[in-house]
Amino acid sequence: MTCRILALMPLLLIAACTAEAPPAPERAAGEEAQSPAVPALHLPQGEYRIAGADGEDVNFGHAITVSISQDTIAVTSQCVTPEWTYRIEAGGLHTTPVIKPICERGRYPAEEAIVAVFDDPQSLQRTPENGLLVAGGGHDITLFAQ
């Protein structure tokens, strides 16, 4: 008996996972469907230092800084100076890279993470330490105001 029940468990789980959602409540004539509210994204302008990348502390012999203006994000890490223009639209942060000469030394993994995050930003939240955690492009970075 126990073996039969165990054999049926995968089928019961599949049935439970594929069950249809209940129908939406009916609306009165002329009433429009309301979409869920999208939280507004706020990118605070100012000067920041990169304290972490992908959960690791960033401790180089030099600081990596981020300057956020009304429409530009600029990173400085020695000769690595990527920059983006940005806009906040429909609650999301949208960036466009500014084409600039590339530093000949290549990039450290933390710098690669920074570029990936600002190339495809997906979330922005405050940390318990009052920093900013920005994630995107498969990476995350932590910023602290200077």
C-alpha positions as CSV (number, residue, x, y, z in Angstrom):
1,M,0.0,0.0,0.0
2,T,2.8,2.4,0.9
3,C,4.6,1.7,-2.3
4,R,1.5,2.6,-4.4
5,I,1.0,5.9,-2.6
6,L,4.7,6.8,-3.1
7,A,4.4,5.8,-6.8
8,L,1.4,8.2,-7.2
9,M,3.2,11.2,-5.4
10,P,4.9,12.5,-8.6
11,L,1.6,12.4,-10.5
12,L,-0.2,14.2,-7.7
13,L,2.5,16.9,-7.6
14,I,2.3,17.3,-11.3
15,A,-1.4,17.7,-11.2
16,A,-1.2,20.2,-8.4
17,C,1.4,22.3,-10.2
18,T,-0.5,22.3,-13.5
19,A,-3.9,23.1,-12.0
20,E,-5.5,26.2,-13.7
21,A,-5.7,29.4,-11.8
22,P,-9.2,30.5,-10.6
23,P,-11.0,32.8,-13.0
24,A,-10.5,36.6,-12.4
25,P,-13.4,38.3,-10.7
26,E,-16.0,39.8,-13.1
27,R,-15.9,43.5,-13.6
28,A,-18.9,45.8,-14.1
29,A,-19.4,47.1,-17.6
30,G,-16.9,49.9,-18.5
31,E,-14.7,49.1,-15.5
32,E,-11.0,48.7,-16.5
33,A,-8.7,46.1,-15.1
34,Q,-6.1,47.6,-12.8
35,S,-2.6,46.4,-13.1
36,P,-0.5,46.0,-10.0
37,A,1.4,49.1,-8.9
38,V,5.1,49.1,-10.0
39,P,7.3,50.6,-7.3
40,A,9.0,53.7,-8.4
41,L,12.8,53.4,-8.8
42,H,14.9,56.2,-7.3
43,L,18.5,56.4,-8.2
44,P,20.1,58.9,-5.8
45,Q,22.5,61.4,-7.4
46,G,25.9,61.8,-5.8
47,E,29.3,60.3,-5.3
48,Y,29.8,56.7,-4.2
49,R,32.5,54.2,-3.7
50,I,32.2,50.6,-4.7
51,A,32.5,48.6,-1.4
52,G,31.6,45.1,-2.8
53,A,31.1,43.1,-6.0
54,D,29.3,39.8,-6.1
55,G,29.3,39.5,-2.3
56,E,33.0,40.1,-1.9
57,D,34.7,43.2,-0.5
58,V,36.5,45.3,-3.1
59,N,39.9,46.2,-1.6
60,F,42.4,47.4,-4.2
61,G,45.2,49.8,-3.7
62,H,42.9,52.4,-5.3
63,A,39.2,53.4,-4.8
64,I,36.6,52.6,-7.4
65,T,34.1,55.4,-7.5
66,V,30.7,56.0,-9.1
67,S,29.4,59.4,-9.9
68,I,25.6,59.6,-10.5
69,S,24.2,62.8,-12.0
70,Q,20.8,63.6,-13.3
71,D,21.3,61.5,-16.4
72,T,24.8,59.9,-16.3
73,I,26.5,57.1,-14.3
74,A,30.3,57.3,-14.5
75,V,32.7,54.8,-12.9
76,T,36.4,55.5,-12.2
77,S,38.9,52.8,-11.4
78,Q,42.3,54.0,-12.4
79,C,42.2,54.1,-16.2
80,V,39.0,52.0,-16.4
81,T,36.3,54.7,-16.8
82,P,33.0,53.2,-18.2
83,E,30.1,55.6,-18.4
84,W,26.4,55.3,-19.2
85,T,23.5,57.6,-19.8
86,Y,20.3,56.5,-18.0
87,R,16.6,57.1,-17.7
88,I,14.0,55.8,-15.4
89,E,11.0,54.6,-17.3
90,A,8.0,52.5,-16.2
91,G,9.7,51.9,-12.8
92,G,12.8,50.5,-14.4
93,L,16.4,51.8,-14.8
94,H,17.5,51.8,-18.5
95,T,21.1,52.5,-19.4
96,T,23.0,53.1,-22.6
97,P,26.8,52.8,-22.6
98,V,28.9,55.8,-23.7
99,I,31.5,54.7,-26.1
100,K,35.0,55.6,-24.8
101,P,38.5,54.3,-25.3
102,I,39.3,51.1,-23.4
103,C,42.0,50.9,-20.8
104,E,44.8,48.7,-22.0
105,R,45.3,46.9,-18.7
106,G,42.1,45.0,-18.9
107,R,39.6,44.8,-16.1
108,Y,39.6,43.1,-12.7
109,P,36.7,40.8,-11.9
110,A,35.1,43.5,-9.7
111,E,35.3,46.0,-12.6
112,E,33.7,43.4,-14.9
113,A,30.8,43.0,-12.4
114,I,30.3,46.8,-12.2
115,V,30.1,47.0,-16.0
116,A,27.7,44.0,-16.2
117,V,25.4,45.5,-13.5
118,F,25.2,49.0,-15.2
119,D,24.8,47.4,-18.7
120,D,21.7,45.5,-17.5
121,P,20.4,47.0,-14.2
122,Q,17.6,44.9,-12.7
123,S,17.1,45.9,-9.1
124,L,18.2,48.6,-6.6
125,Q,17.7,48.4,-2.9
126,R,19.0,49.8,0.4
127,T,21.2,47.6,2.5
128,P,20.9,47.5,6.3
129,E,24.1,49.6,6.4
130,N,22.4,52.3,4.3
131,G,24.3,51.4,1.2
132,L,22.8,50.7,-2.2
133,L,22.8,47.1,-3.6
134,V,22.5,47.2,-7.4
135,A,22.0,43.9,-9.2
136,G,21.9,43.0,-12.9
137,G,23.7,41.1,-15.6
138,G,24.2,38.2,-13.3
139,H,26.2,40.3,-10.8
140,D,25.7,42.7,-7.9
141,I,27.6,45.7,-6.5
142,T,27.3,47.6,-3.2
143,L,27.7,51.3,-3.2
144,F,28.2,53.6,-0.2
145,A,28.0,57.4,-0.4
146,Q,31.2,59.3,0.0
